[in-house]
Amino acid sequence: MADFDQELDASGLNCPLPILRAKKTLNAMGSGQVLHVVATDPGSVKDFDAFAKQTGNELMESKEDGGKFHFLIKKG
């Protein structure tokens, strides 16, 4: 997994909380910085894809590992 500037553990949270927490964290970050989000909600895969497209942030990576979903989002 690539380097990131900040990490958000949204494990155990269900939609829409992982997205809301990510949005709040990204708002406090600088342009070009990367947020690593860890989530356990399977719905978060499509949620983060749609979130990135709607907000102009880049979903750099999306993967599943041992029941946890990992996302790298670069702030636009």
mmJSON file of the N, C-alpha and C atoms, coordinates in Angstrom:
{"data_MODEL":{"atom_site":{
"group_PDB":["ATOM","ATOM","ATOM","ATOM","ATOM","ATOM","ATOM","ATOM","ATOM","ATOM","ATOM","ATOM","ATOM","ATOM","ATOM","ATOM","ATOM","ATOM","ATOM","ATOM","ATOM","ATOM","ATOM","ATOM","ATOM","ATOM","ATOM","ATOM","ATOM","ATOM","ATOM","ATOM","ATOM","ATOM","ATOM","ATOM","ATOM","ATOM","ATOM","ATOM","ATOM","ATOM","ATOM","ATOM","ATOM","ATOM","ATOM","ATOM","ATOM","ATOM","ATOM","ATOM","ATOM","ATOM","ATOM","ATOM","ATOM","ATOM","ATOM","ATOM","ATOM","ATOM","ATOM","ATOM","ATOM","ATOM","ATOM","ATOM","ATOM","ATOM","ATOM","ATOM","ATOM","ATOM","ATOM","ATOM","ATOM","ATOM","ATOM","ATOM","ATOM","ATOM","ATOM","ATOM","ATOM","ATOM","ATOM","ATOM","ATOM","ATOM","ATOM","ATOM","ATOM","ATOM","ATOM","ATOM","ATOM","ATOM","ATOM","ATOM","ATOM","ATOM","ATOM","ATOM","ATOM","ATOM","ATOM","ATOM","ATOM","ATOM","ATOM","ATOM","ATOM","ATOM","ATOM","ATOM","ATOM","ATOM","ATOM","ATOM","ATOM","ATOM","ATOM","ATOM","ATOM","ATOM","ATOM","ATOM","ATOM","ATOM","ATOM","ATOM","ATOM","ATOM","ATOM","ATOM","ATOM","ATOM","ATOM","ATOM","ATOM","ATOM","ATOM","ATOM","ATOM","ATOM","ATOM","ATOM","ATOM","ATOM","ATOM","ATOM","ATOM","ATOM","ATOM","ATOM","ATOM","ATOM","ATOM","ATOM","ATOM","ATOM","ATOM","ATOM","ATOM","ATOM","ATOM","ATOM","ATOM","ATOM","ATOM","ATOM","ATOM","ATOM","ATOM","ATOM","ATOM","ATOM","ATOM","ATOM","ATOM","ATOM","ATOM","ATOM","ATOM","ATOM","ATOM","ATOM","ATOM","ATOM","ATOM","ATOM","ATOM","ATOM","ATOM","ATOM","ATOM","ATOM","ATOM","ATOM","ATOM","ATOM","ATOM","ATOM","ATOM","ATOM","ATOM","ATOM","ATOM","ATOM","ATOM","ATOM","ATOM","ATOM","ATOM","ATOM","ATOM","ATOM","ATOM","ATOM","ATOM","ATOM","ATOM","ATOM","ATOM","ATOM","ATOM","ATOM"],
"id":[1,2,3,4,5,6,7,8,9,10,11,12,13,14,15,16,17,18,19,20,21,22,23,24,25,26,27,28,29,30,31,32,33,34,35,36,37,38,39,40,41,42,43,44,45,46,47,48,49,50,51,52,53,54,55,56,57,58,59,60,61,62,63,64,65,66,67,68,69,70,71,72,73,74,75,76,77,78,79,80,81,82,83,84,85,86,87,88,89,90,91,92,93,94,95,96,97,98,99,100,101,102,103,104,105,106,107,108,109,110,111,112,113,114,115,116,117,118,119,120,121,122,123,124,125,126,127,128,129,130,131,132,133,134,135,136,137,138,139,140,141,142,143,144,145,146,147,148,149,150,151,152,153,154,155,156,157,158,159,160,161,162,163,164,165,166,167,168,169,170,171,172,173,174,175,176,177,178,179,180,181,182,183,184,185,186,187,188,189,190,191,192,193,194,195,196,197,198,199,200,201,202,203,204,205,206,207,208,209,210,211,212,213,214,215,216,217,218,219,220,221,222,223,224,225,226,227,228],
"type_symbol":["N","C","C","N","C","C","N","C","C","N","C","C","N","C","C","N","C","C","N","C","C","N","C","C","N","C","C","N","C","C","N","C","C","N","C","C","N","C","C","N","C","C","N","C","C","N","C","C","N","C","C","N","C","C","N","C","C","N","C","C","N","C","C","N","C","C","N","C","C","N","C","C","N","C","C","N","C","C","N","C","C","N","C","C","N","C","C","N","C","C","N","C","C","N","C","C","N","C","C","N","C","C","N","C","C","N","C","C","N","C","C","N","C","C","N","C","C","N","C","C","N","C","C","N","C","C","N","C","C","N","C","C","N","C","C","N","C","C","N","C","C","N","C","C","N","C","C","N","C","C","N","C","C","N","C","C","N","C","C","N","C","C","N","C","C","N","C","C","N","C","C","N","C","C","N","C","C","N","C","C","N","C","C","N","C","C","N","C","C","N","C","C","N","C","C","N","C","C","N","C","C","N","C","C","N","C","C","N","C","C","N","C","C","N","C","C","N","C","C","N","C","C","N","C","C","N","C","C"],
"label_atom_id":["N","CA","C","N","CA","C","N","CA","C","N","CA","C","N","CA","C","N","CA","C","N","CA","C","N","CA","C","N","CA","C","N","CA","C","N","CA","C","N","CA","C","N","CA","C","N","CA","C","N","CA","C","N","CA","C","N","CA","C","N","CA","C","N","CA","C","N","CA","C","N","CA","C","N","CA","C","N","CA","C","N","CA","C","N","CA","C","N","CA","C","N","CA","C","N","CA","C","N","CA","C","N","CA","C","N","CA","C","N","CA","C","N","CA","C","N","CA","C","N","CA","C","N","CA","C","N","CA","C","N","CA","C","N","CA","C","N","CA","C","N","CA","C","N","CA","C","N","CA","C","N","CA","C","N","CA","C","N","CA","C","N","CA","C","N","CA","C","N","CA","C","N","CA","C","N","CA","C","N","CA","C","N","CA","C","N","CA","C","N","CA","C","N","CA","C","N","CA","C","N","CA","C","N","CA","C","N","CA","C","N","CA","C","N","CA","C","N","CA","C","N","CA","C","N","CA","C","N","CA","C","N","CA","C","N","CA","C","N","CA","C","N","CA","C","N","CA","C","N","CA","C","N","CA","C","N","CA","C","N","CA","C","N","CA","C"],
"label_alt_id":[null,null,null,null,null,null,null,null,null,null,null,null,null,null,null,null,null,null,null,null,null,null,null,null,null,null,null,null,null,null,null,null,null,null,null,null,null,null,null,null,null,null,null,null,null,null,null,null,null,null,null,null,null,null,null,null,null,null,null,null,null,null,null,null,null,null,null,null,null,null,null,null,null,null,null,null,null,null,null,null,null,null,null,null,null,null,null,null,null,null,null,null,null,null,null,null,null,null,null,null,null,null,null,null,null,null,null,null,null,null,null,null,null,null,null,null,null,null,null,null,null,null,null,null,null,null,null,null,null,null,null,null,null,null,null,null,null,null,null,null,null,null,null,null,null,null,null,null,null,null,null,null,null,null,null,null,null,null,null,null,null,null,null,null,null,null,null,null,null,null,null,null,null,null,null,null,null,null,null,null,null,null,null,null,null,null,null,null,null,null,null,null,null,null,null,null,null,null,null,null,null,null,null,null,null,null,null,null,null,null,null,null,null,null,null,null,null,null,null,null,null,null,null,null,null,null,null,null],
"label_comp_id":["MET","MET","MET","ALA","ALA","ALA","ASP","ASP","ASP","PHE","PHE","PHE","ASP","ASP","ASP","GLN","GLN","GLN","GLU","GLU","GLU","LEU","LEU","LEU","ASP","ASP","ASP","ALA","ALA","ALA","SER","SER","SER","GLY","GLY","GLY","LEU","LEU","LEU","ASN","ASN","ASN","CYS","CYS","CYS","PRO","PRO","PRO","LEU","LEU","LEU","PRO","PRO","PRO","ILE","ILE","ILE","LEU","LEU","LEU","ARG","ARG","ARG","ALA","ALA","ALA","LYS","LYS","LYS","LYS","LYS","LYS","THR","THR","THR","LEU","LEU","LEU","ASN","ASN","ASN","ALA","ALA","ALA","MET","MET","MET","GLY","GLY","GLY","SER","SER","SER","GLY","GLY","GLY","GLN","GLN","GLN","VAL","VAL","VAL","LEU","LEU","LEU","HIS","HIS","HIS","VAL","VAL","VAL","VAL","VAL","VAL","ALA","ALA","ALA","THR","THR","THR","ASP","ASP","ASP","PRO","PRO","PRO","GLY","GLY","GLY","SER","SER","SER","VAL","VAL","VAL","LYS","LYS","LYS","ASP","ASP","ASP","PHE","PHE","PHE","ASP","ASP","ASP","ALA","ALA","ALA","PHE","PHE","PHE","ALA","ALA","ALA","LYS","LYS","LYS","GLN","GLN","GLN","THR","THR","THR","GLY","GLY","GLY","ASN","ASN","ASN","GLU","GLU","GLU","LEU","LEU","LEU","MET","MET","MET","GLU","GLU","GLU","SER","SER","SER","LYS","LYS","LYS","GLU","GLU","GLU","ASP","ASP","ASP","GLY","GLY","GLY","GLY","GLY","GLY","LYS","LYS","LYS","PHE","PHE","PHE","HIS","HIS","HIS","PHE","PHE","PHE","LEU","LEU","LEU","ILE","ILE","ILE","LYS","LYS","LYS","LYS","LYS","LYS","GLY","GLY","GLY"],
"label_asym_id":["A","A","A","A","A","A","A","A","A","A","A","A","A","A","A","A","A","A","A","A","A","A","A","A","A","A","A","A","A","A","A","A","A","A","A","A","A","A","A","A","A","A","A","A","A","A","A","A","A","A","A","A","A","A","A","A","A","A","A","A","A","A","A","A","A","A","A","A","A","A","A","A","A","A","A","A","A","A","A","A","A","A","A","A","A","A","A","A","A","A","A","A","A","A","A","A","A","A","A","A","A","A","A","A","A","A","A","A","A","A","A","A","A","A","A","A","A","A","A","A","A","A","A","A","A","A","A","A","A","A","A","A","A","A","A","A","A","A","A","A","A","A","A","A","A","A","A","A","A","A","A","A","A","A","A","A","A","A","A","A","A","A","A","A","A","A","A","A","A","A","A","A","A","A","A","A","A","A","A","A","A","A","A","A","A","A","A","A","A","A","A","A","A","A","A","A","A","A","A","A","A","A","A","A","A","A","A","A","A","A","A","A","A","A","A","A","A","A","A","A","A","A","A","A","A","A","A","A"],
"label_entity_id":["1","1","1","1","1","1","1","1","1","1","1","1","1","1","1","1","1","1","1","1","1","1","1","1","1","1","1","1","1","1","1","1","1","1","1","1","1","1","1","1","1","1","1","1","1","1","1","1","1","1","1","1","1","1","1","1","1","1","1","1","1","1","1","1","1","1","1","1","1","1","1","1","1","1","1","1","1","1","1","1","1","1","1","1","1","1","1","1","1","1","1","1","1","1","1","1","1","1","1","1","1","1","1","1","1","1","1","1","1","1","1","1","1","1","1","1","1","1","1","1","1","1","1","1","1","1","1","1","1","1","1","1","1","1","1","1","1","1","1","1","1","1","1","1","1","1","1","1","1","1","1","1","1","1","1","1","1","1","1","1","1","1","1","1","1","1","1","1","1","1","1","1","1","1","1","1","1","1","1","1","1","1","1","1","1","1","1","1","1","1","1","1","1","1","1","1","1","1","1","1","1","1","1","1","1","1","1","1","1","1","1","1","1","1","1","1","1","1","1","1","1","1","1","1","1","1","1","1"],
"label_seq_id":[1,1,1,2,2,2,3,3,3,4,4,4,5,5,5,6,6,6,7,7,7,8,8,8,9,9,9,10,10,10,11,11,11,12,12,12,13,13,13,14,14,14,15,15,15,16,16,16,17,17,17,18,18,18,19,19,19,20,20,20,21,21,21,22,22,22,23,23,23,24,24,24,25,25,25,26,26,26,27,27,27,28,28,28,29,29,29,30,30,30,31,31,31,32,32,32,33,33,33,34,34,34,35,35,35,36,36,36,37,37,37,38,38,38,39,39,39,40,40,40,41,41,41,42,42,42,43,43,43,44,44,44,45,45,45,46,46,46,47,47,47,48,48,48,49,49,49,50,50,50,51,51,51,52,52,52,53,53,53,54,54,54,55,55,55,56,56,56,57,57,57,58,58,58,59,59,59,60,60,60,61,61,61,62,62,62,63,63,63,64,64,64,65,65,65,66,66,66,67,67,67,68,68,68,69,69,69,70,70,70,71,71,71,72,72,72,73,73,73,74,74,74,75,75,75,76,76,76],
"pdbx_PDB_ins_code":[null,null,null,null,null,null,null,null,null,null,null,null,null,null,null,null,null,null,null,null,null,null,null,null,null,null,null,null,null,null,null,null,null,null,null,null,null,null,null,null,null,null,null,null,null,null,null,null,null,null,null,null,null,null,null,null,null,null,null,null,null,null,null,null,null,null,null,null,null,null,null,null,null,null,null,null,null,null,null,null,null,null,null,null,null,null,null,null,null,null,null,null,null,null,null,null,null,null,null,null,null,null,null,null,null,null,null,null,null,null,null,null,null,null,null,null,null,null,null,null,null,null,null,null,null,null,null,null,null,null,null,null,null,null,null,null,null,null,null,null,null,null,null,null,null,null,null,null,null,null,null,null,null,null,null,null,null,null,null,null,null,null,null,null,null,null,null,null,null,null,null,null,null,null,null,null,null,null,null,null,null,null,null,null,null,null,null,null,null,null,null,null,null,null,null,null,null,null,null,null,null,null,null,null,null,null,null,null,null,null,null,null,null,null,null,null,null,null,null,null,null,null,null,null,null,null,null,null],
"Cartn_x":[0.856,0.0,0.892,0.486,1.26,1.334,2.175,2.293,1.02,0.751,-0.414,-0.069,-0.841,-0.582,-1.374,-2.549,-3.413,-4.201,-4.553,-5.311,-6.606,-7.673,-8.974,-9.449,-9.661,-10.163,-11.675,-12.404,-13.873,-14.406,-13.581,-13.996,-15.194,-16.158,-17.337,-18.432,-18.149,-19.154,-19.879,-21.177,-21.971,-22.301,-22.629,-22.988,-24.057,-23.947,-22.985,-21.814,-21.633,-20.613,-19.186,-18.722,-17.346,-17.152,-18.149,-18.061,-18.069,-18.958,-19.043,-17.756,-17.177,-15.905,-14.785,-14.774,-13.738,-13.87,-15.099,-15.335,-14.819,-15.137,-14.7,-13.17,-12.535,-11.08,-10.436,-10.972,-10.43,-10.563,-11.648,-11.847,-10.736,-10.147,-9.085,-7.695,-7.634,-6.351,-6.074,-4.809,-4.41,-4.557,-4.685,-4.805,-3.588,-3.847,-2.767,-2.386,-2.88,-2.582,-3.448,-2.96,-3.622,-4.15,-5.414,-6.073,-6.225,-5.811,-5.998,-7.179,-8.222,-9.415,-9.499,-9.765,-9.993,-11.448,-12.199,-13.611,-13.938,-15.026,-15.453,-16.795,-17.441,-18.739,-18.534,-19.021,-18.837,-19.414,-20.426,-21.016,-20.1,-19.045,-18.143,-17.372,-17.238,-16.5,-17.182,-18.464,-19.173,-19.376,-19.527,-19.723,-18.507,-17.307,-16.112,-15.831,-16.185,-16.044,-16.932,-18.186,-19.123,-18.716,-18.268,-17.844,-16.712,-15.722,-14.58,-15.033,-15.91,-16.391,-17.199,-18.005,-18.871,-18.113,-17.019,-16.318,-15.063,-14.643,-13.446,-12.156,-12.277,-11.091,-10.759,-9.501,-9.075,-9.012,-9.748,-9.656,-8.465,-7.322,-6.078,-6.015,-6.608,-6.546,-7.754,-8.247,-9.364,-9.092,-8.938,-8.678,-9.285,-9.476,-10.005,-8.911,-8.755,-7.723,-8.231,-8.535,-8.954,-10.228,-11.194,-12.462,-12.462,-11.333,-11.256,-11.026,-11.636,-11.526,-10.634,-9.678,-8.696,-8.858,-8.869,-9.022,-7.971,-7.371,-6.47,-7.143,-7.381,-8.075,-7.167,-6.892,-6.083,-7.016,-6.797,-7.657,-7.389,-8.469,-8.382,-8.162],
"Cartn_y":[-1.189,0.0,1.239,2.228,3.462,4.247,5.25,6.129,6.956,7.314,8.157,9.124,10.207,11.265,11.099,10.48,10.323,9.025,8.425,7.18,7.345,6.731,6.743,5.303,4.855,3.499,3.576,3.131,3.143,1.729,0.839,-0.546,-0.589,-1.446,-1.608,-0.586,0.404,1.419,1.043,1.278,0.987,2.278,2.112,3.219,4.078,5.376,6.2,6.693,6.144,6.688,6.672,5.599,5.664,6.839,7.098,8.21,9.55,9.686,10.948,11.245,10.227,10.421,10.771,10.095,10.373,11.807,12.24,13.6,14.618,14.403,15.322,15.358,14.196,14.123,14.791,14.508,15.116,16.637,17.143,18.593,19.285,18.578,19.148,18.941,18.203,17.899,18.869,18.937,19.807,19.111,19.902,19.374,18.512,17.346,16.437,15.45,15.65,14.703,13.456,12.343,11.049,10.521,10.095,9.509,8.012,7.226,5.769,5.459,4.866,4.508,2.994,2.494,1.072,0.93,0.067,-0.136,-1.627,-2.015,-3.42,-3.59,-2.506,-2.556,-2.864,-4.024,-4.359,-3.309,-2.594,-1.548,-0.354,-0.276,0.868,0.882,-0.277,-0.329,0.571,0.361,1.202,2.613,2.741,4.063,4.964,4.44,5.261,5.565,4.646,4.902,6.078,6.042,7.125,8.429,8.33,9.505,10.234,9.478,10.086,10.809,10.178,10.784,12.051,12.036,13.179,14.354,14.075,15.137,15.632,14.972,15.401,14.937,14.038,13.426,12.163,11.743,10.578,9.331,8.287,6.992,6.271,6.331,5.795,4.275,3.731,2.286,1.844,0.658,0.052,-1.443,-2.017,-3.455,-4.04,-5.368,-6.104,-7.033,-7.066,-7.91,-8.433,-9.722,-10.34,-9.767,-9.436,-8.91,-7.416,-6.777,-5.322,-4.716,-3.575,-2.872,-1.657,-1.516,-0.431,0.499,1.8,2.798,3.88,4.273,5.415,6.508,7.635,8.743,9.967,10.495,11.715,12.913,13.875,15.062,15.885,16.261,17.027,18.502],
"Cartn_z":[0.0,0.0,0.0,-0.74,-0.9,0.412,0.41,1.573,1.741,2.974,3.252,4.368,4.448,5.427,6.713,6.6,7.766,7.626,8.772,8.747,9.535,9.005,9.665,9.789,11.013,11.242,11.448,10.421,10.484,10.668,11.2,11.43,12.363,12.025,12.858,12.594,11.775,11.462,10.171,10.142,8.952,8.214,6.949,6.069,6.75,6.735,5.997,6.846,8.041,8.95,8.393,7.726,7.193,6.227,5.381,4.425,5.156,6.135,6.873,7.629,8.249,8.971,8.004,6.84,5.832,5.32,5.074,4.585,5.591,6.861,7.914,8.007,7.929,8.004,6.792,5.596,4.374,4.398,4.958,5.027,5.812,6.764,7.592,6.978,5.868,5.235,4.091,3.699,2.601,1.257,0.204,-1.144,-1.485,-2.071,-2.447,-1.361,-0.142,0.933,0.753,1.315,1.135,2.462,2.439,3.604,3.391,4.38,4.363,5.27,4.685,5.45,5.557,6.767,6.992,7.425,6.717,7.028,6.989,7.649,7.639,6.928,6.571,5.895,4.409,3.913,2.494,1.542,1.984,1.159,0.959,1.77,1.676,0.353,-0.307,-1.577,-2.609,-2.82,-3.798,-3.264,-1.947,-1.346,-1.574,-1.338,-1.502,-2.965,-3.859,-5.292,-5.69,-5.27,-5.583,-4.89,-3.658,-2.888,-3.608,-4.076,-4.765,-6.036,-6.797,-8.044,-7.768,-6.724,-6.416,-5.813,-5.126,-4.399,-5.105,-6.183,-6.891,-6.238,-5.26,-4.663,-5.446,-5.396,-6.175,-5.297,-5.709,-5.036,-5.657,-4.976,-5.518,-5.425,-4.378,-4.163,-3.354,-3.69,-2.969,-2.952,-1.746,-1.679,-0.411,-0.46,0.688,1.194,2.499,3.095,4.434,4.488,5.744,6.328,5.47,5.957,6.217,5.977,6.12,4.74,4.537,3.262,3.455,2.557,2.651,1.454,1.736,0.692,0.854,-0.259,-0.259,-1.074,-0.451,-1.099,-1.066,-2.261,-2.359,-2.454,-1.56,-1.563,-2.812,-3.485,-4.721,-4.474],
"occupancy":[1.0,1.0,1.0,1.0,1.0,1.0,1.0,1.0,1.0,1.0,1.0,1.0,1.0,1.0,1.0,1.0,1.0,1.0,1.0,1.0,1.0,1.0,1.0,1.0,1.0,1.0,1.0,1.0,1.0,1.0,1.0,1.0,1.0,1.0,1.0,1.0,1.0,1.0,1.0,1.0,1.0,1.0,1.0,1.0,1.0,1.0,1.0,1.0,1.0,1.0,1.0,1.0,1.0,1.0,1.0,1.0,1.0,1.0,1.0,1.0,1.0,1.0,1.0,1.0,1.0,1.0,1.0,1.0,1.0,1.0,1.0,1.0,1.0,1.0,1.0,1.0,1.0,1.0,1.0,1.0,1.0,1.0,1.0,1.0,1.0,1.0,1.0,1.0,1.0,1.0,1.0,1.0,1.0,1.0,1.0,1.0,1.0,1.0,1.0,1.0,1.0,1.0,1.0,1.0,1.0,1.0,1.0,1.0,1.0,1.0,1.0,1.0,1.0,1.0,1.0,1.0,1.0,1.0,1.0,1.0,1.0,1.0,1.0,1.0,1.0,1.0,1.0,1.0,1.0,1.0,1.0,1.0,1.0,1.0,1.0,1.0,1.0,1.0,1.0,1.0,1.0,1.0,1.0,1.0,1.0,1.0,1.0,1.0,1.0,1.0,1.0,1.0,1.0,1.0,1.0,1.0,1.0,1.0,1.0,1.0,1.0,1.0,1.0,1.0,1.0,1.0,1.0,1.0,1.0,1.0,1.0,1.0,1.0,1.0,1.0,1.0,1.0,1.0,1.0,1.0,1.0,1.0,1.0,1.0,1.0,1.0,1.0,1.0,1.0,1.0,1.0,1.0,1.0,1.0,1.0,1.0,1.0,1.0,1.0,1.0,1.0,1.0,1.0,1.0,1.0,1.0,1.0,1.0,1.0,1.0,1.0,1.0,1.0,1.0,1.0,1.0,1.0,1.0,1.0,1.0,1.0,1.0,1.0,1.0,1.0,1.0,1.0,1.0],
"B_iso_or_equiv":[0.0,0.0,0.0,0.0,0.0,0.0,0.0,0.0,0.0,0.0,0.0,0.0,0.0,0.0,0.0,0.0,0.0,0.0,0.0,0.0,0.0,0.0,0.0,0.0,0.0,0.0,0.0,0.0,0.0,0.0,0.0,0.0,0.0,0.0,0.0,0.0,0.0,0.0,0.0,0.0,0.0,0.0,0.0,0.0,0.0,0.0,0.0,0.0,0.0,0.0,0.0,0.0,0.0,0.0,0.0,0.0,0.0,0.0,0.0,0.0,0.0,0.0,0.0,0.0,0.0,0.0,0.0,0.0,0.0,0.0,0.0,0.0,0.0,0.0,0.0,0.0,0.0,0.0,0.0,0.0,0.0,0.0,0.0,0.0,0.0,0.0,0.0,0.0,0.0,0.0,0.0,0.0,0.0,0.0,0.0,0.0,0.0,0.0,0.0,0.0,0.0,0.0,0.0,0.0,0.0,0.0,0.0,0.0,0.0,0.0,0.0,0.0,0.0,0.0,0.0,0.0,0.0,0.0,0.0,0.0,0.0,0.0,0.0,0.0,0.0,0.0,0.0,0.0,0.0,0.0,0.0,0.0,0.0,0.0,0.0,0.0,0.0,0.0,0.0,0.0,0.0,0.0,0.0,0.0,0.0,0.0,0.0,0.0,0.0,0.0,0.0,0.0,0.0,0.0,0.0,0.0,0.0,0.0,0.0,0.0,0.0,0.0,0.0,0.0,0.0,0.0,0.0,0.0,0.0,0.0,0.0,0.0,0.0,0.0,0.0,0.0,0.0,0.0,0.0,0.0,0.0,0.0,0.0,0.0,0.0,0.0,0.0,0.0,0.0,0.0,0.0,0.0,0.0,0.0,0.0,0.0,0.0,0.0,0.0,0.0,0.0,0.0,0.0,0.0,0.0,0.0,0.0,0.0,0.0,0.0,0.0,0.0,0.0,0.0,0.0,0.0,0.0,0.0,0.0,0.0,0.0,0.0,0.0,0.0,0.0,0.0,0.0,0.0],
"pdbx_formal_charge":[null,null,null,null,null,null,null,null,null,null,null,null,null,null,null,null,null,null,null,null,null,null,null,null,null,null,null,null,null,null,null,null,null,null,null,null,null,null,null,null,null,null,null,null,null,null,null,null,null,null,null,null,null,null,null,null,null,null,null,null,null,null,null,null,null,null,null,null,null,null,null,null,null,null,null,null,null,null,null,null,null,null,null,null,null,null,null,null,null,null,null,null,null,null,null,null,null,null,null,null,null,null,null,null,null,null,null,null,null,null,null,null,null,null,null,null,null,null,null,null,null,null,null,null,null,null,null,null,null,null,null,null,null,null,null,null,null,null,null,null,null,null,null,null,null,null,null,null,null,null,null,null,null,null,null,null,null,null,null,null,null,null,null,null,null,null,null,null,null,null,null,null,null,null,null,null,null,null,null,null,null,null,null,null,null,null,null,null,null,null,null,null,null,null,null,null,null,null,null,null,null,null,null,null,null,null,null,null,null,null,null,null,null,null,null,null,null,null,null,null,null,null,null,null,null,null,null,null],
"auth_seq_id":[1,1,1,2,2,2,3,3,3,4,4,4,5,5,5,6,6,6,7,7,7,8,8,8,9,9,9,10,10,10,11,11,11,12,12,12,13,13,13,14,14,14,15,15,15,16,16,16,17,17,17,18,18,18,19,19,19,20,20,20,21,21,21,22,22,22,23,23,23,24,24,24,25,25,25,26,26,26,27,27,27,28,28,28,29,29,29,30,30,30,31,31,31,32,32,32,33,33,33,34,34,34,35,35,35,36,36,36,37,37,37,38,38,38,39,39,39,40,40,40,41,41,41,42,42,42,43,43,43,44,44,44,45,45,45,46,46,46,47,47,47,48,48,48,49,49,49,50,50,50,51,51,51,52,52,52,53,53,53,54,54,54,55,55,55,56,56,56,57,57,57,58,58,58,59,59,59,60,60,60,61,61,61,62,62,62,63,63,63,64,64,64,65,65,65,66,66,66,67,67,67,68,68,68,69,69,69,70,70,70,71,71,71,72,72,72,73,73,73,74,74,74,75,75,75,76,76,76],
"auth_comp_id":["MET","MET","MET","ALA","ALA","ALA","ASP","ASP","ASP","PHE","PHE","PHE","ASP","ASP","ASP","GLN","GLN","GLN","GLU","GLU","GLU","LEU","LEU","LEU","ASP","ASP","ASP","ALA","ALA","ALA","SER","SER","SER","GLY","GLY","GLY","LEU","LEU","LEU","ASN","ASN","ASN","CYS","CYS","CYS","PRO","PRO","PRO","LEU","LEU","LEU","PRO","PRO","PRO","ILE","ILE","ILE","LEU","LEU","LEU","ARG","ARG","ARG","ALA","ALA","ALA","LYS","LYS","LYS","LYS","LYS","LYS","THR","THR","THR","LEU","LEU","LEU","ASN","ASN","ASN","ALA","ALA","ALA","MET","MET","MET","GLY","GLY","GLY","SER","SER","SER","GLY","GLY","GLY","GLN","GLN","GLN","VAL","VAL","VAL","LEU","LEU","LEU","HIS","HIS","HIS","VAL","VAL","VAL","VAL","VAL","VAL","ALA","ALA","ALA","THR","THR","THR","ASP","ASP","ASP","PRO","PRO","PRO","GLY","GLY","GLY","SER","SER","SER","VAL","VAL","VAL","LYS","LYS","LYS","ASP","ASP","ASP","PHE","PHE","PHE","ASP","ASP","ASP","ALA","ALA","ALA","PHE","PHE","PHE","ALA","ALA","ALA","LYS","LYS","LYS","GLN","GLN","GLN","THR","THR","THR","GLY","GLY","GLY","ASN","ASN","ASN","GLU","GLU","GLU","LEU","LEU","LEU","MET","MET","MET","GLU","GLU","GLU","SER","SER","SER","LYS","LYS","LYS","GLU","GLU","GLU","ASP","ASP","ASP","GLY","GLY","GLY","GLY","GLY","GLY","LYS","LYS","LYS","PHE","PHE","PHE","HIS","HIS","HIS","PHE","PHE","PHE","LEU","LEU","LEU","ILE","ILE","ILE","LYS","LYS","LYS","LYS","LYS","LYS","GLY","GLY","GLY"],
"auth_asym_id":["A","A","A","A","A","A","A","A","A","A","A","A","A","A","A","A","A","A","A","A","A","A","A","A","A","A","A","A","A","A","A","A","A","A","A","A","A","A","A","A","A","A","A","A","A","A","A","A","A","A","A","A","A","A","A","A","A","A","A","A","A","A","A","A","A","A","A","A","A","A","A","A","A","A","A","A","A","A","A","A","A","A","A","A","A","A","A","A","A","A","A","A","A","A","A","A","A","A","A","A","A","A","A","A","A","A","A","A","A","A","A","A","A","A","A","A","A","A","A","A","A","A","A","A","A","A","A","A","A","A","A","A","A","A","A","A","A","A","A","A","A","A","A","A","A","A","A","A","A","A","A","A","A","A","A","A","A","A","A","A","A","A","A","A","A","A","A","A","A","A","A","A","A","A","A","A","A","A","A","A","A","A","A","A","A","A","A","A","A","A","A","A","A","A","A","A","A","A","A","A","A","A","A","A","A","A","A","A","A","A","A","A","A","A","A","A","A","A","A","A","A","A","A","A","A","A","A","A"],
"auth_atom_id":["N","CA","C","N","CA","C","N","CA","C","N","CA","C","N","CA","C","N","CA","C","N","CA","C","N","CA","C","N","CA","C","N","CA","C","N","CA","C","N","CA","C","N","CA","C","N","CA","C","N","CA","C","N","CA","C","N","CA","C","N","CA","C","N","CA","C","N","CA","C","N","CA","C","N","CA","C","N","CA","C","N","CA","C","N","CA","C","N","CA","C","N","CA","C","N","CA","C","N","CA","C","N","CA","C","N","CA","C","N","CA","C","N","CA","C","N","CA","C","N","CA","C","N","CA","C","N","CA","C","N","CA","C","N","CA","C","N","CA","C","N","CA","C","N","CA","C","N","CA","C","N","CA","C","N","CA","C","N","CA","C","N","CA","C","N","CA","C","N","CA","C","N","CA","C","N","CA","C","N","CA","C","N","CA","C","N","CA","C","N","CA","C","N","CA","C","N","CA","C","N","CA","C","N","CA","C","N","CA","C","N","CA","C","N","CA","C","N","CA","C","N","CA","C","N","CA","C","N","CA","C","N","CA","C","N","CA","C","N","CA","C","N","CA","C","N","CA","C","N","CA","C","N","CA","C","N","CA","C","N","CA","C","N","CA","C"],
"pdbx_PDB_model_num":[1,1,1,1,1,1,1,1,1,1,1,1,1,1,1,1,1,1,1,1,1,1,1,1,1,1,1,1,1,1,1,1,1,1,1,1,1,1,1,1,1,1,1,1,1,1,1,1,1,1,1,1,1,1,1,1,1,1,1,1,1,1,1,1,1,1,1,1,1,1,1,1,1,1,1,1,1,1,1,1,1,1,1,1,1,1,1,1,1,1,1,1,1,1,1,1,1,1,1,1,1,1,1,1,1,1,1,1,1,1,1,1,1,1,1,1,1,1,1,1,1,1,1,1,1,1,1,1,1,1,1,1,1,1,1,1,1,1,1,1,1,1,1,1,1,1,1,1,1,1,1,1,1,1,1,1,1,1,1,1,1,1,1,1,1,1,1,1,1,1,1,1,1,1,1,1,1,1,1,1,1,1,1,1,1,1,1,1,1,1,1,1,1,1,1,1,1,1,1,1,1,1,1,1,1,1,1,1,1,1,1,1,1,1,1,1,1,1,1,1,1,1,1,1,1,1,1,1]
}}}
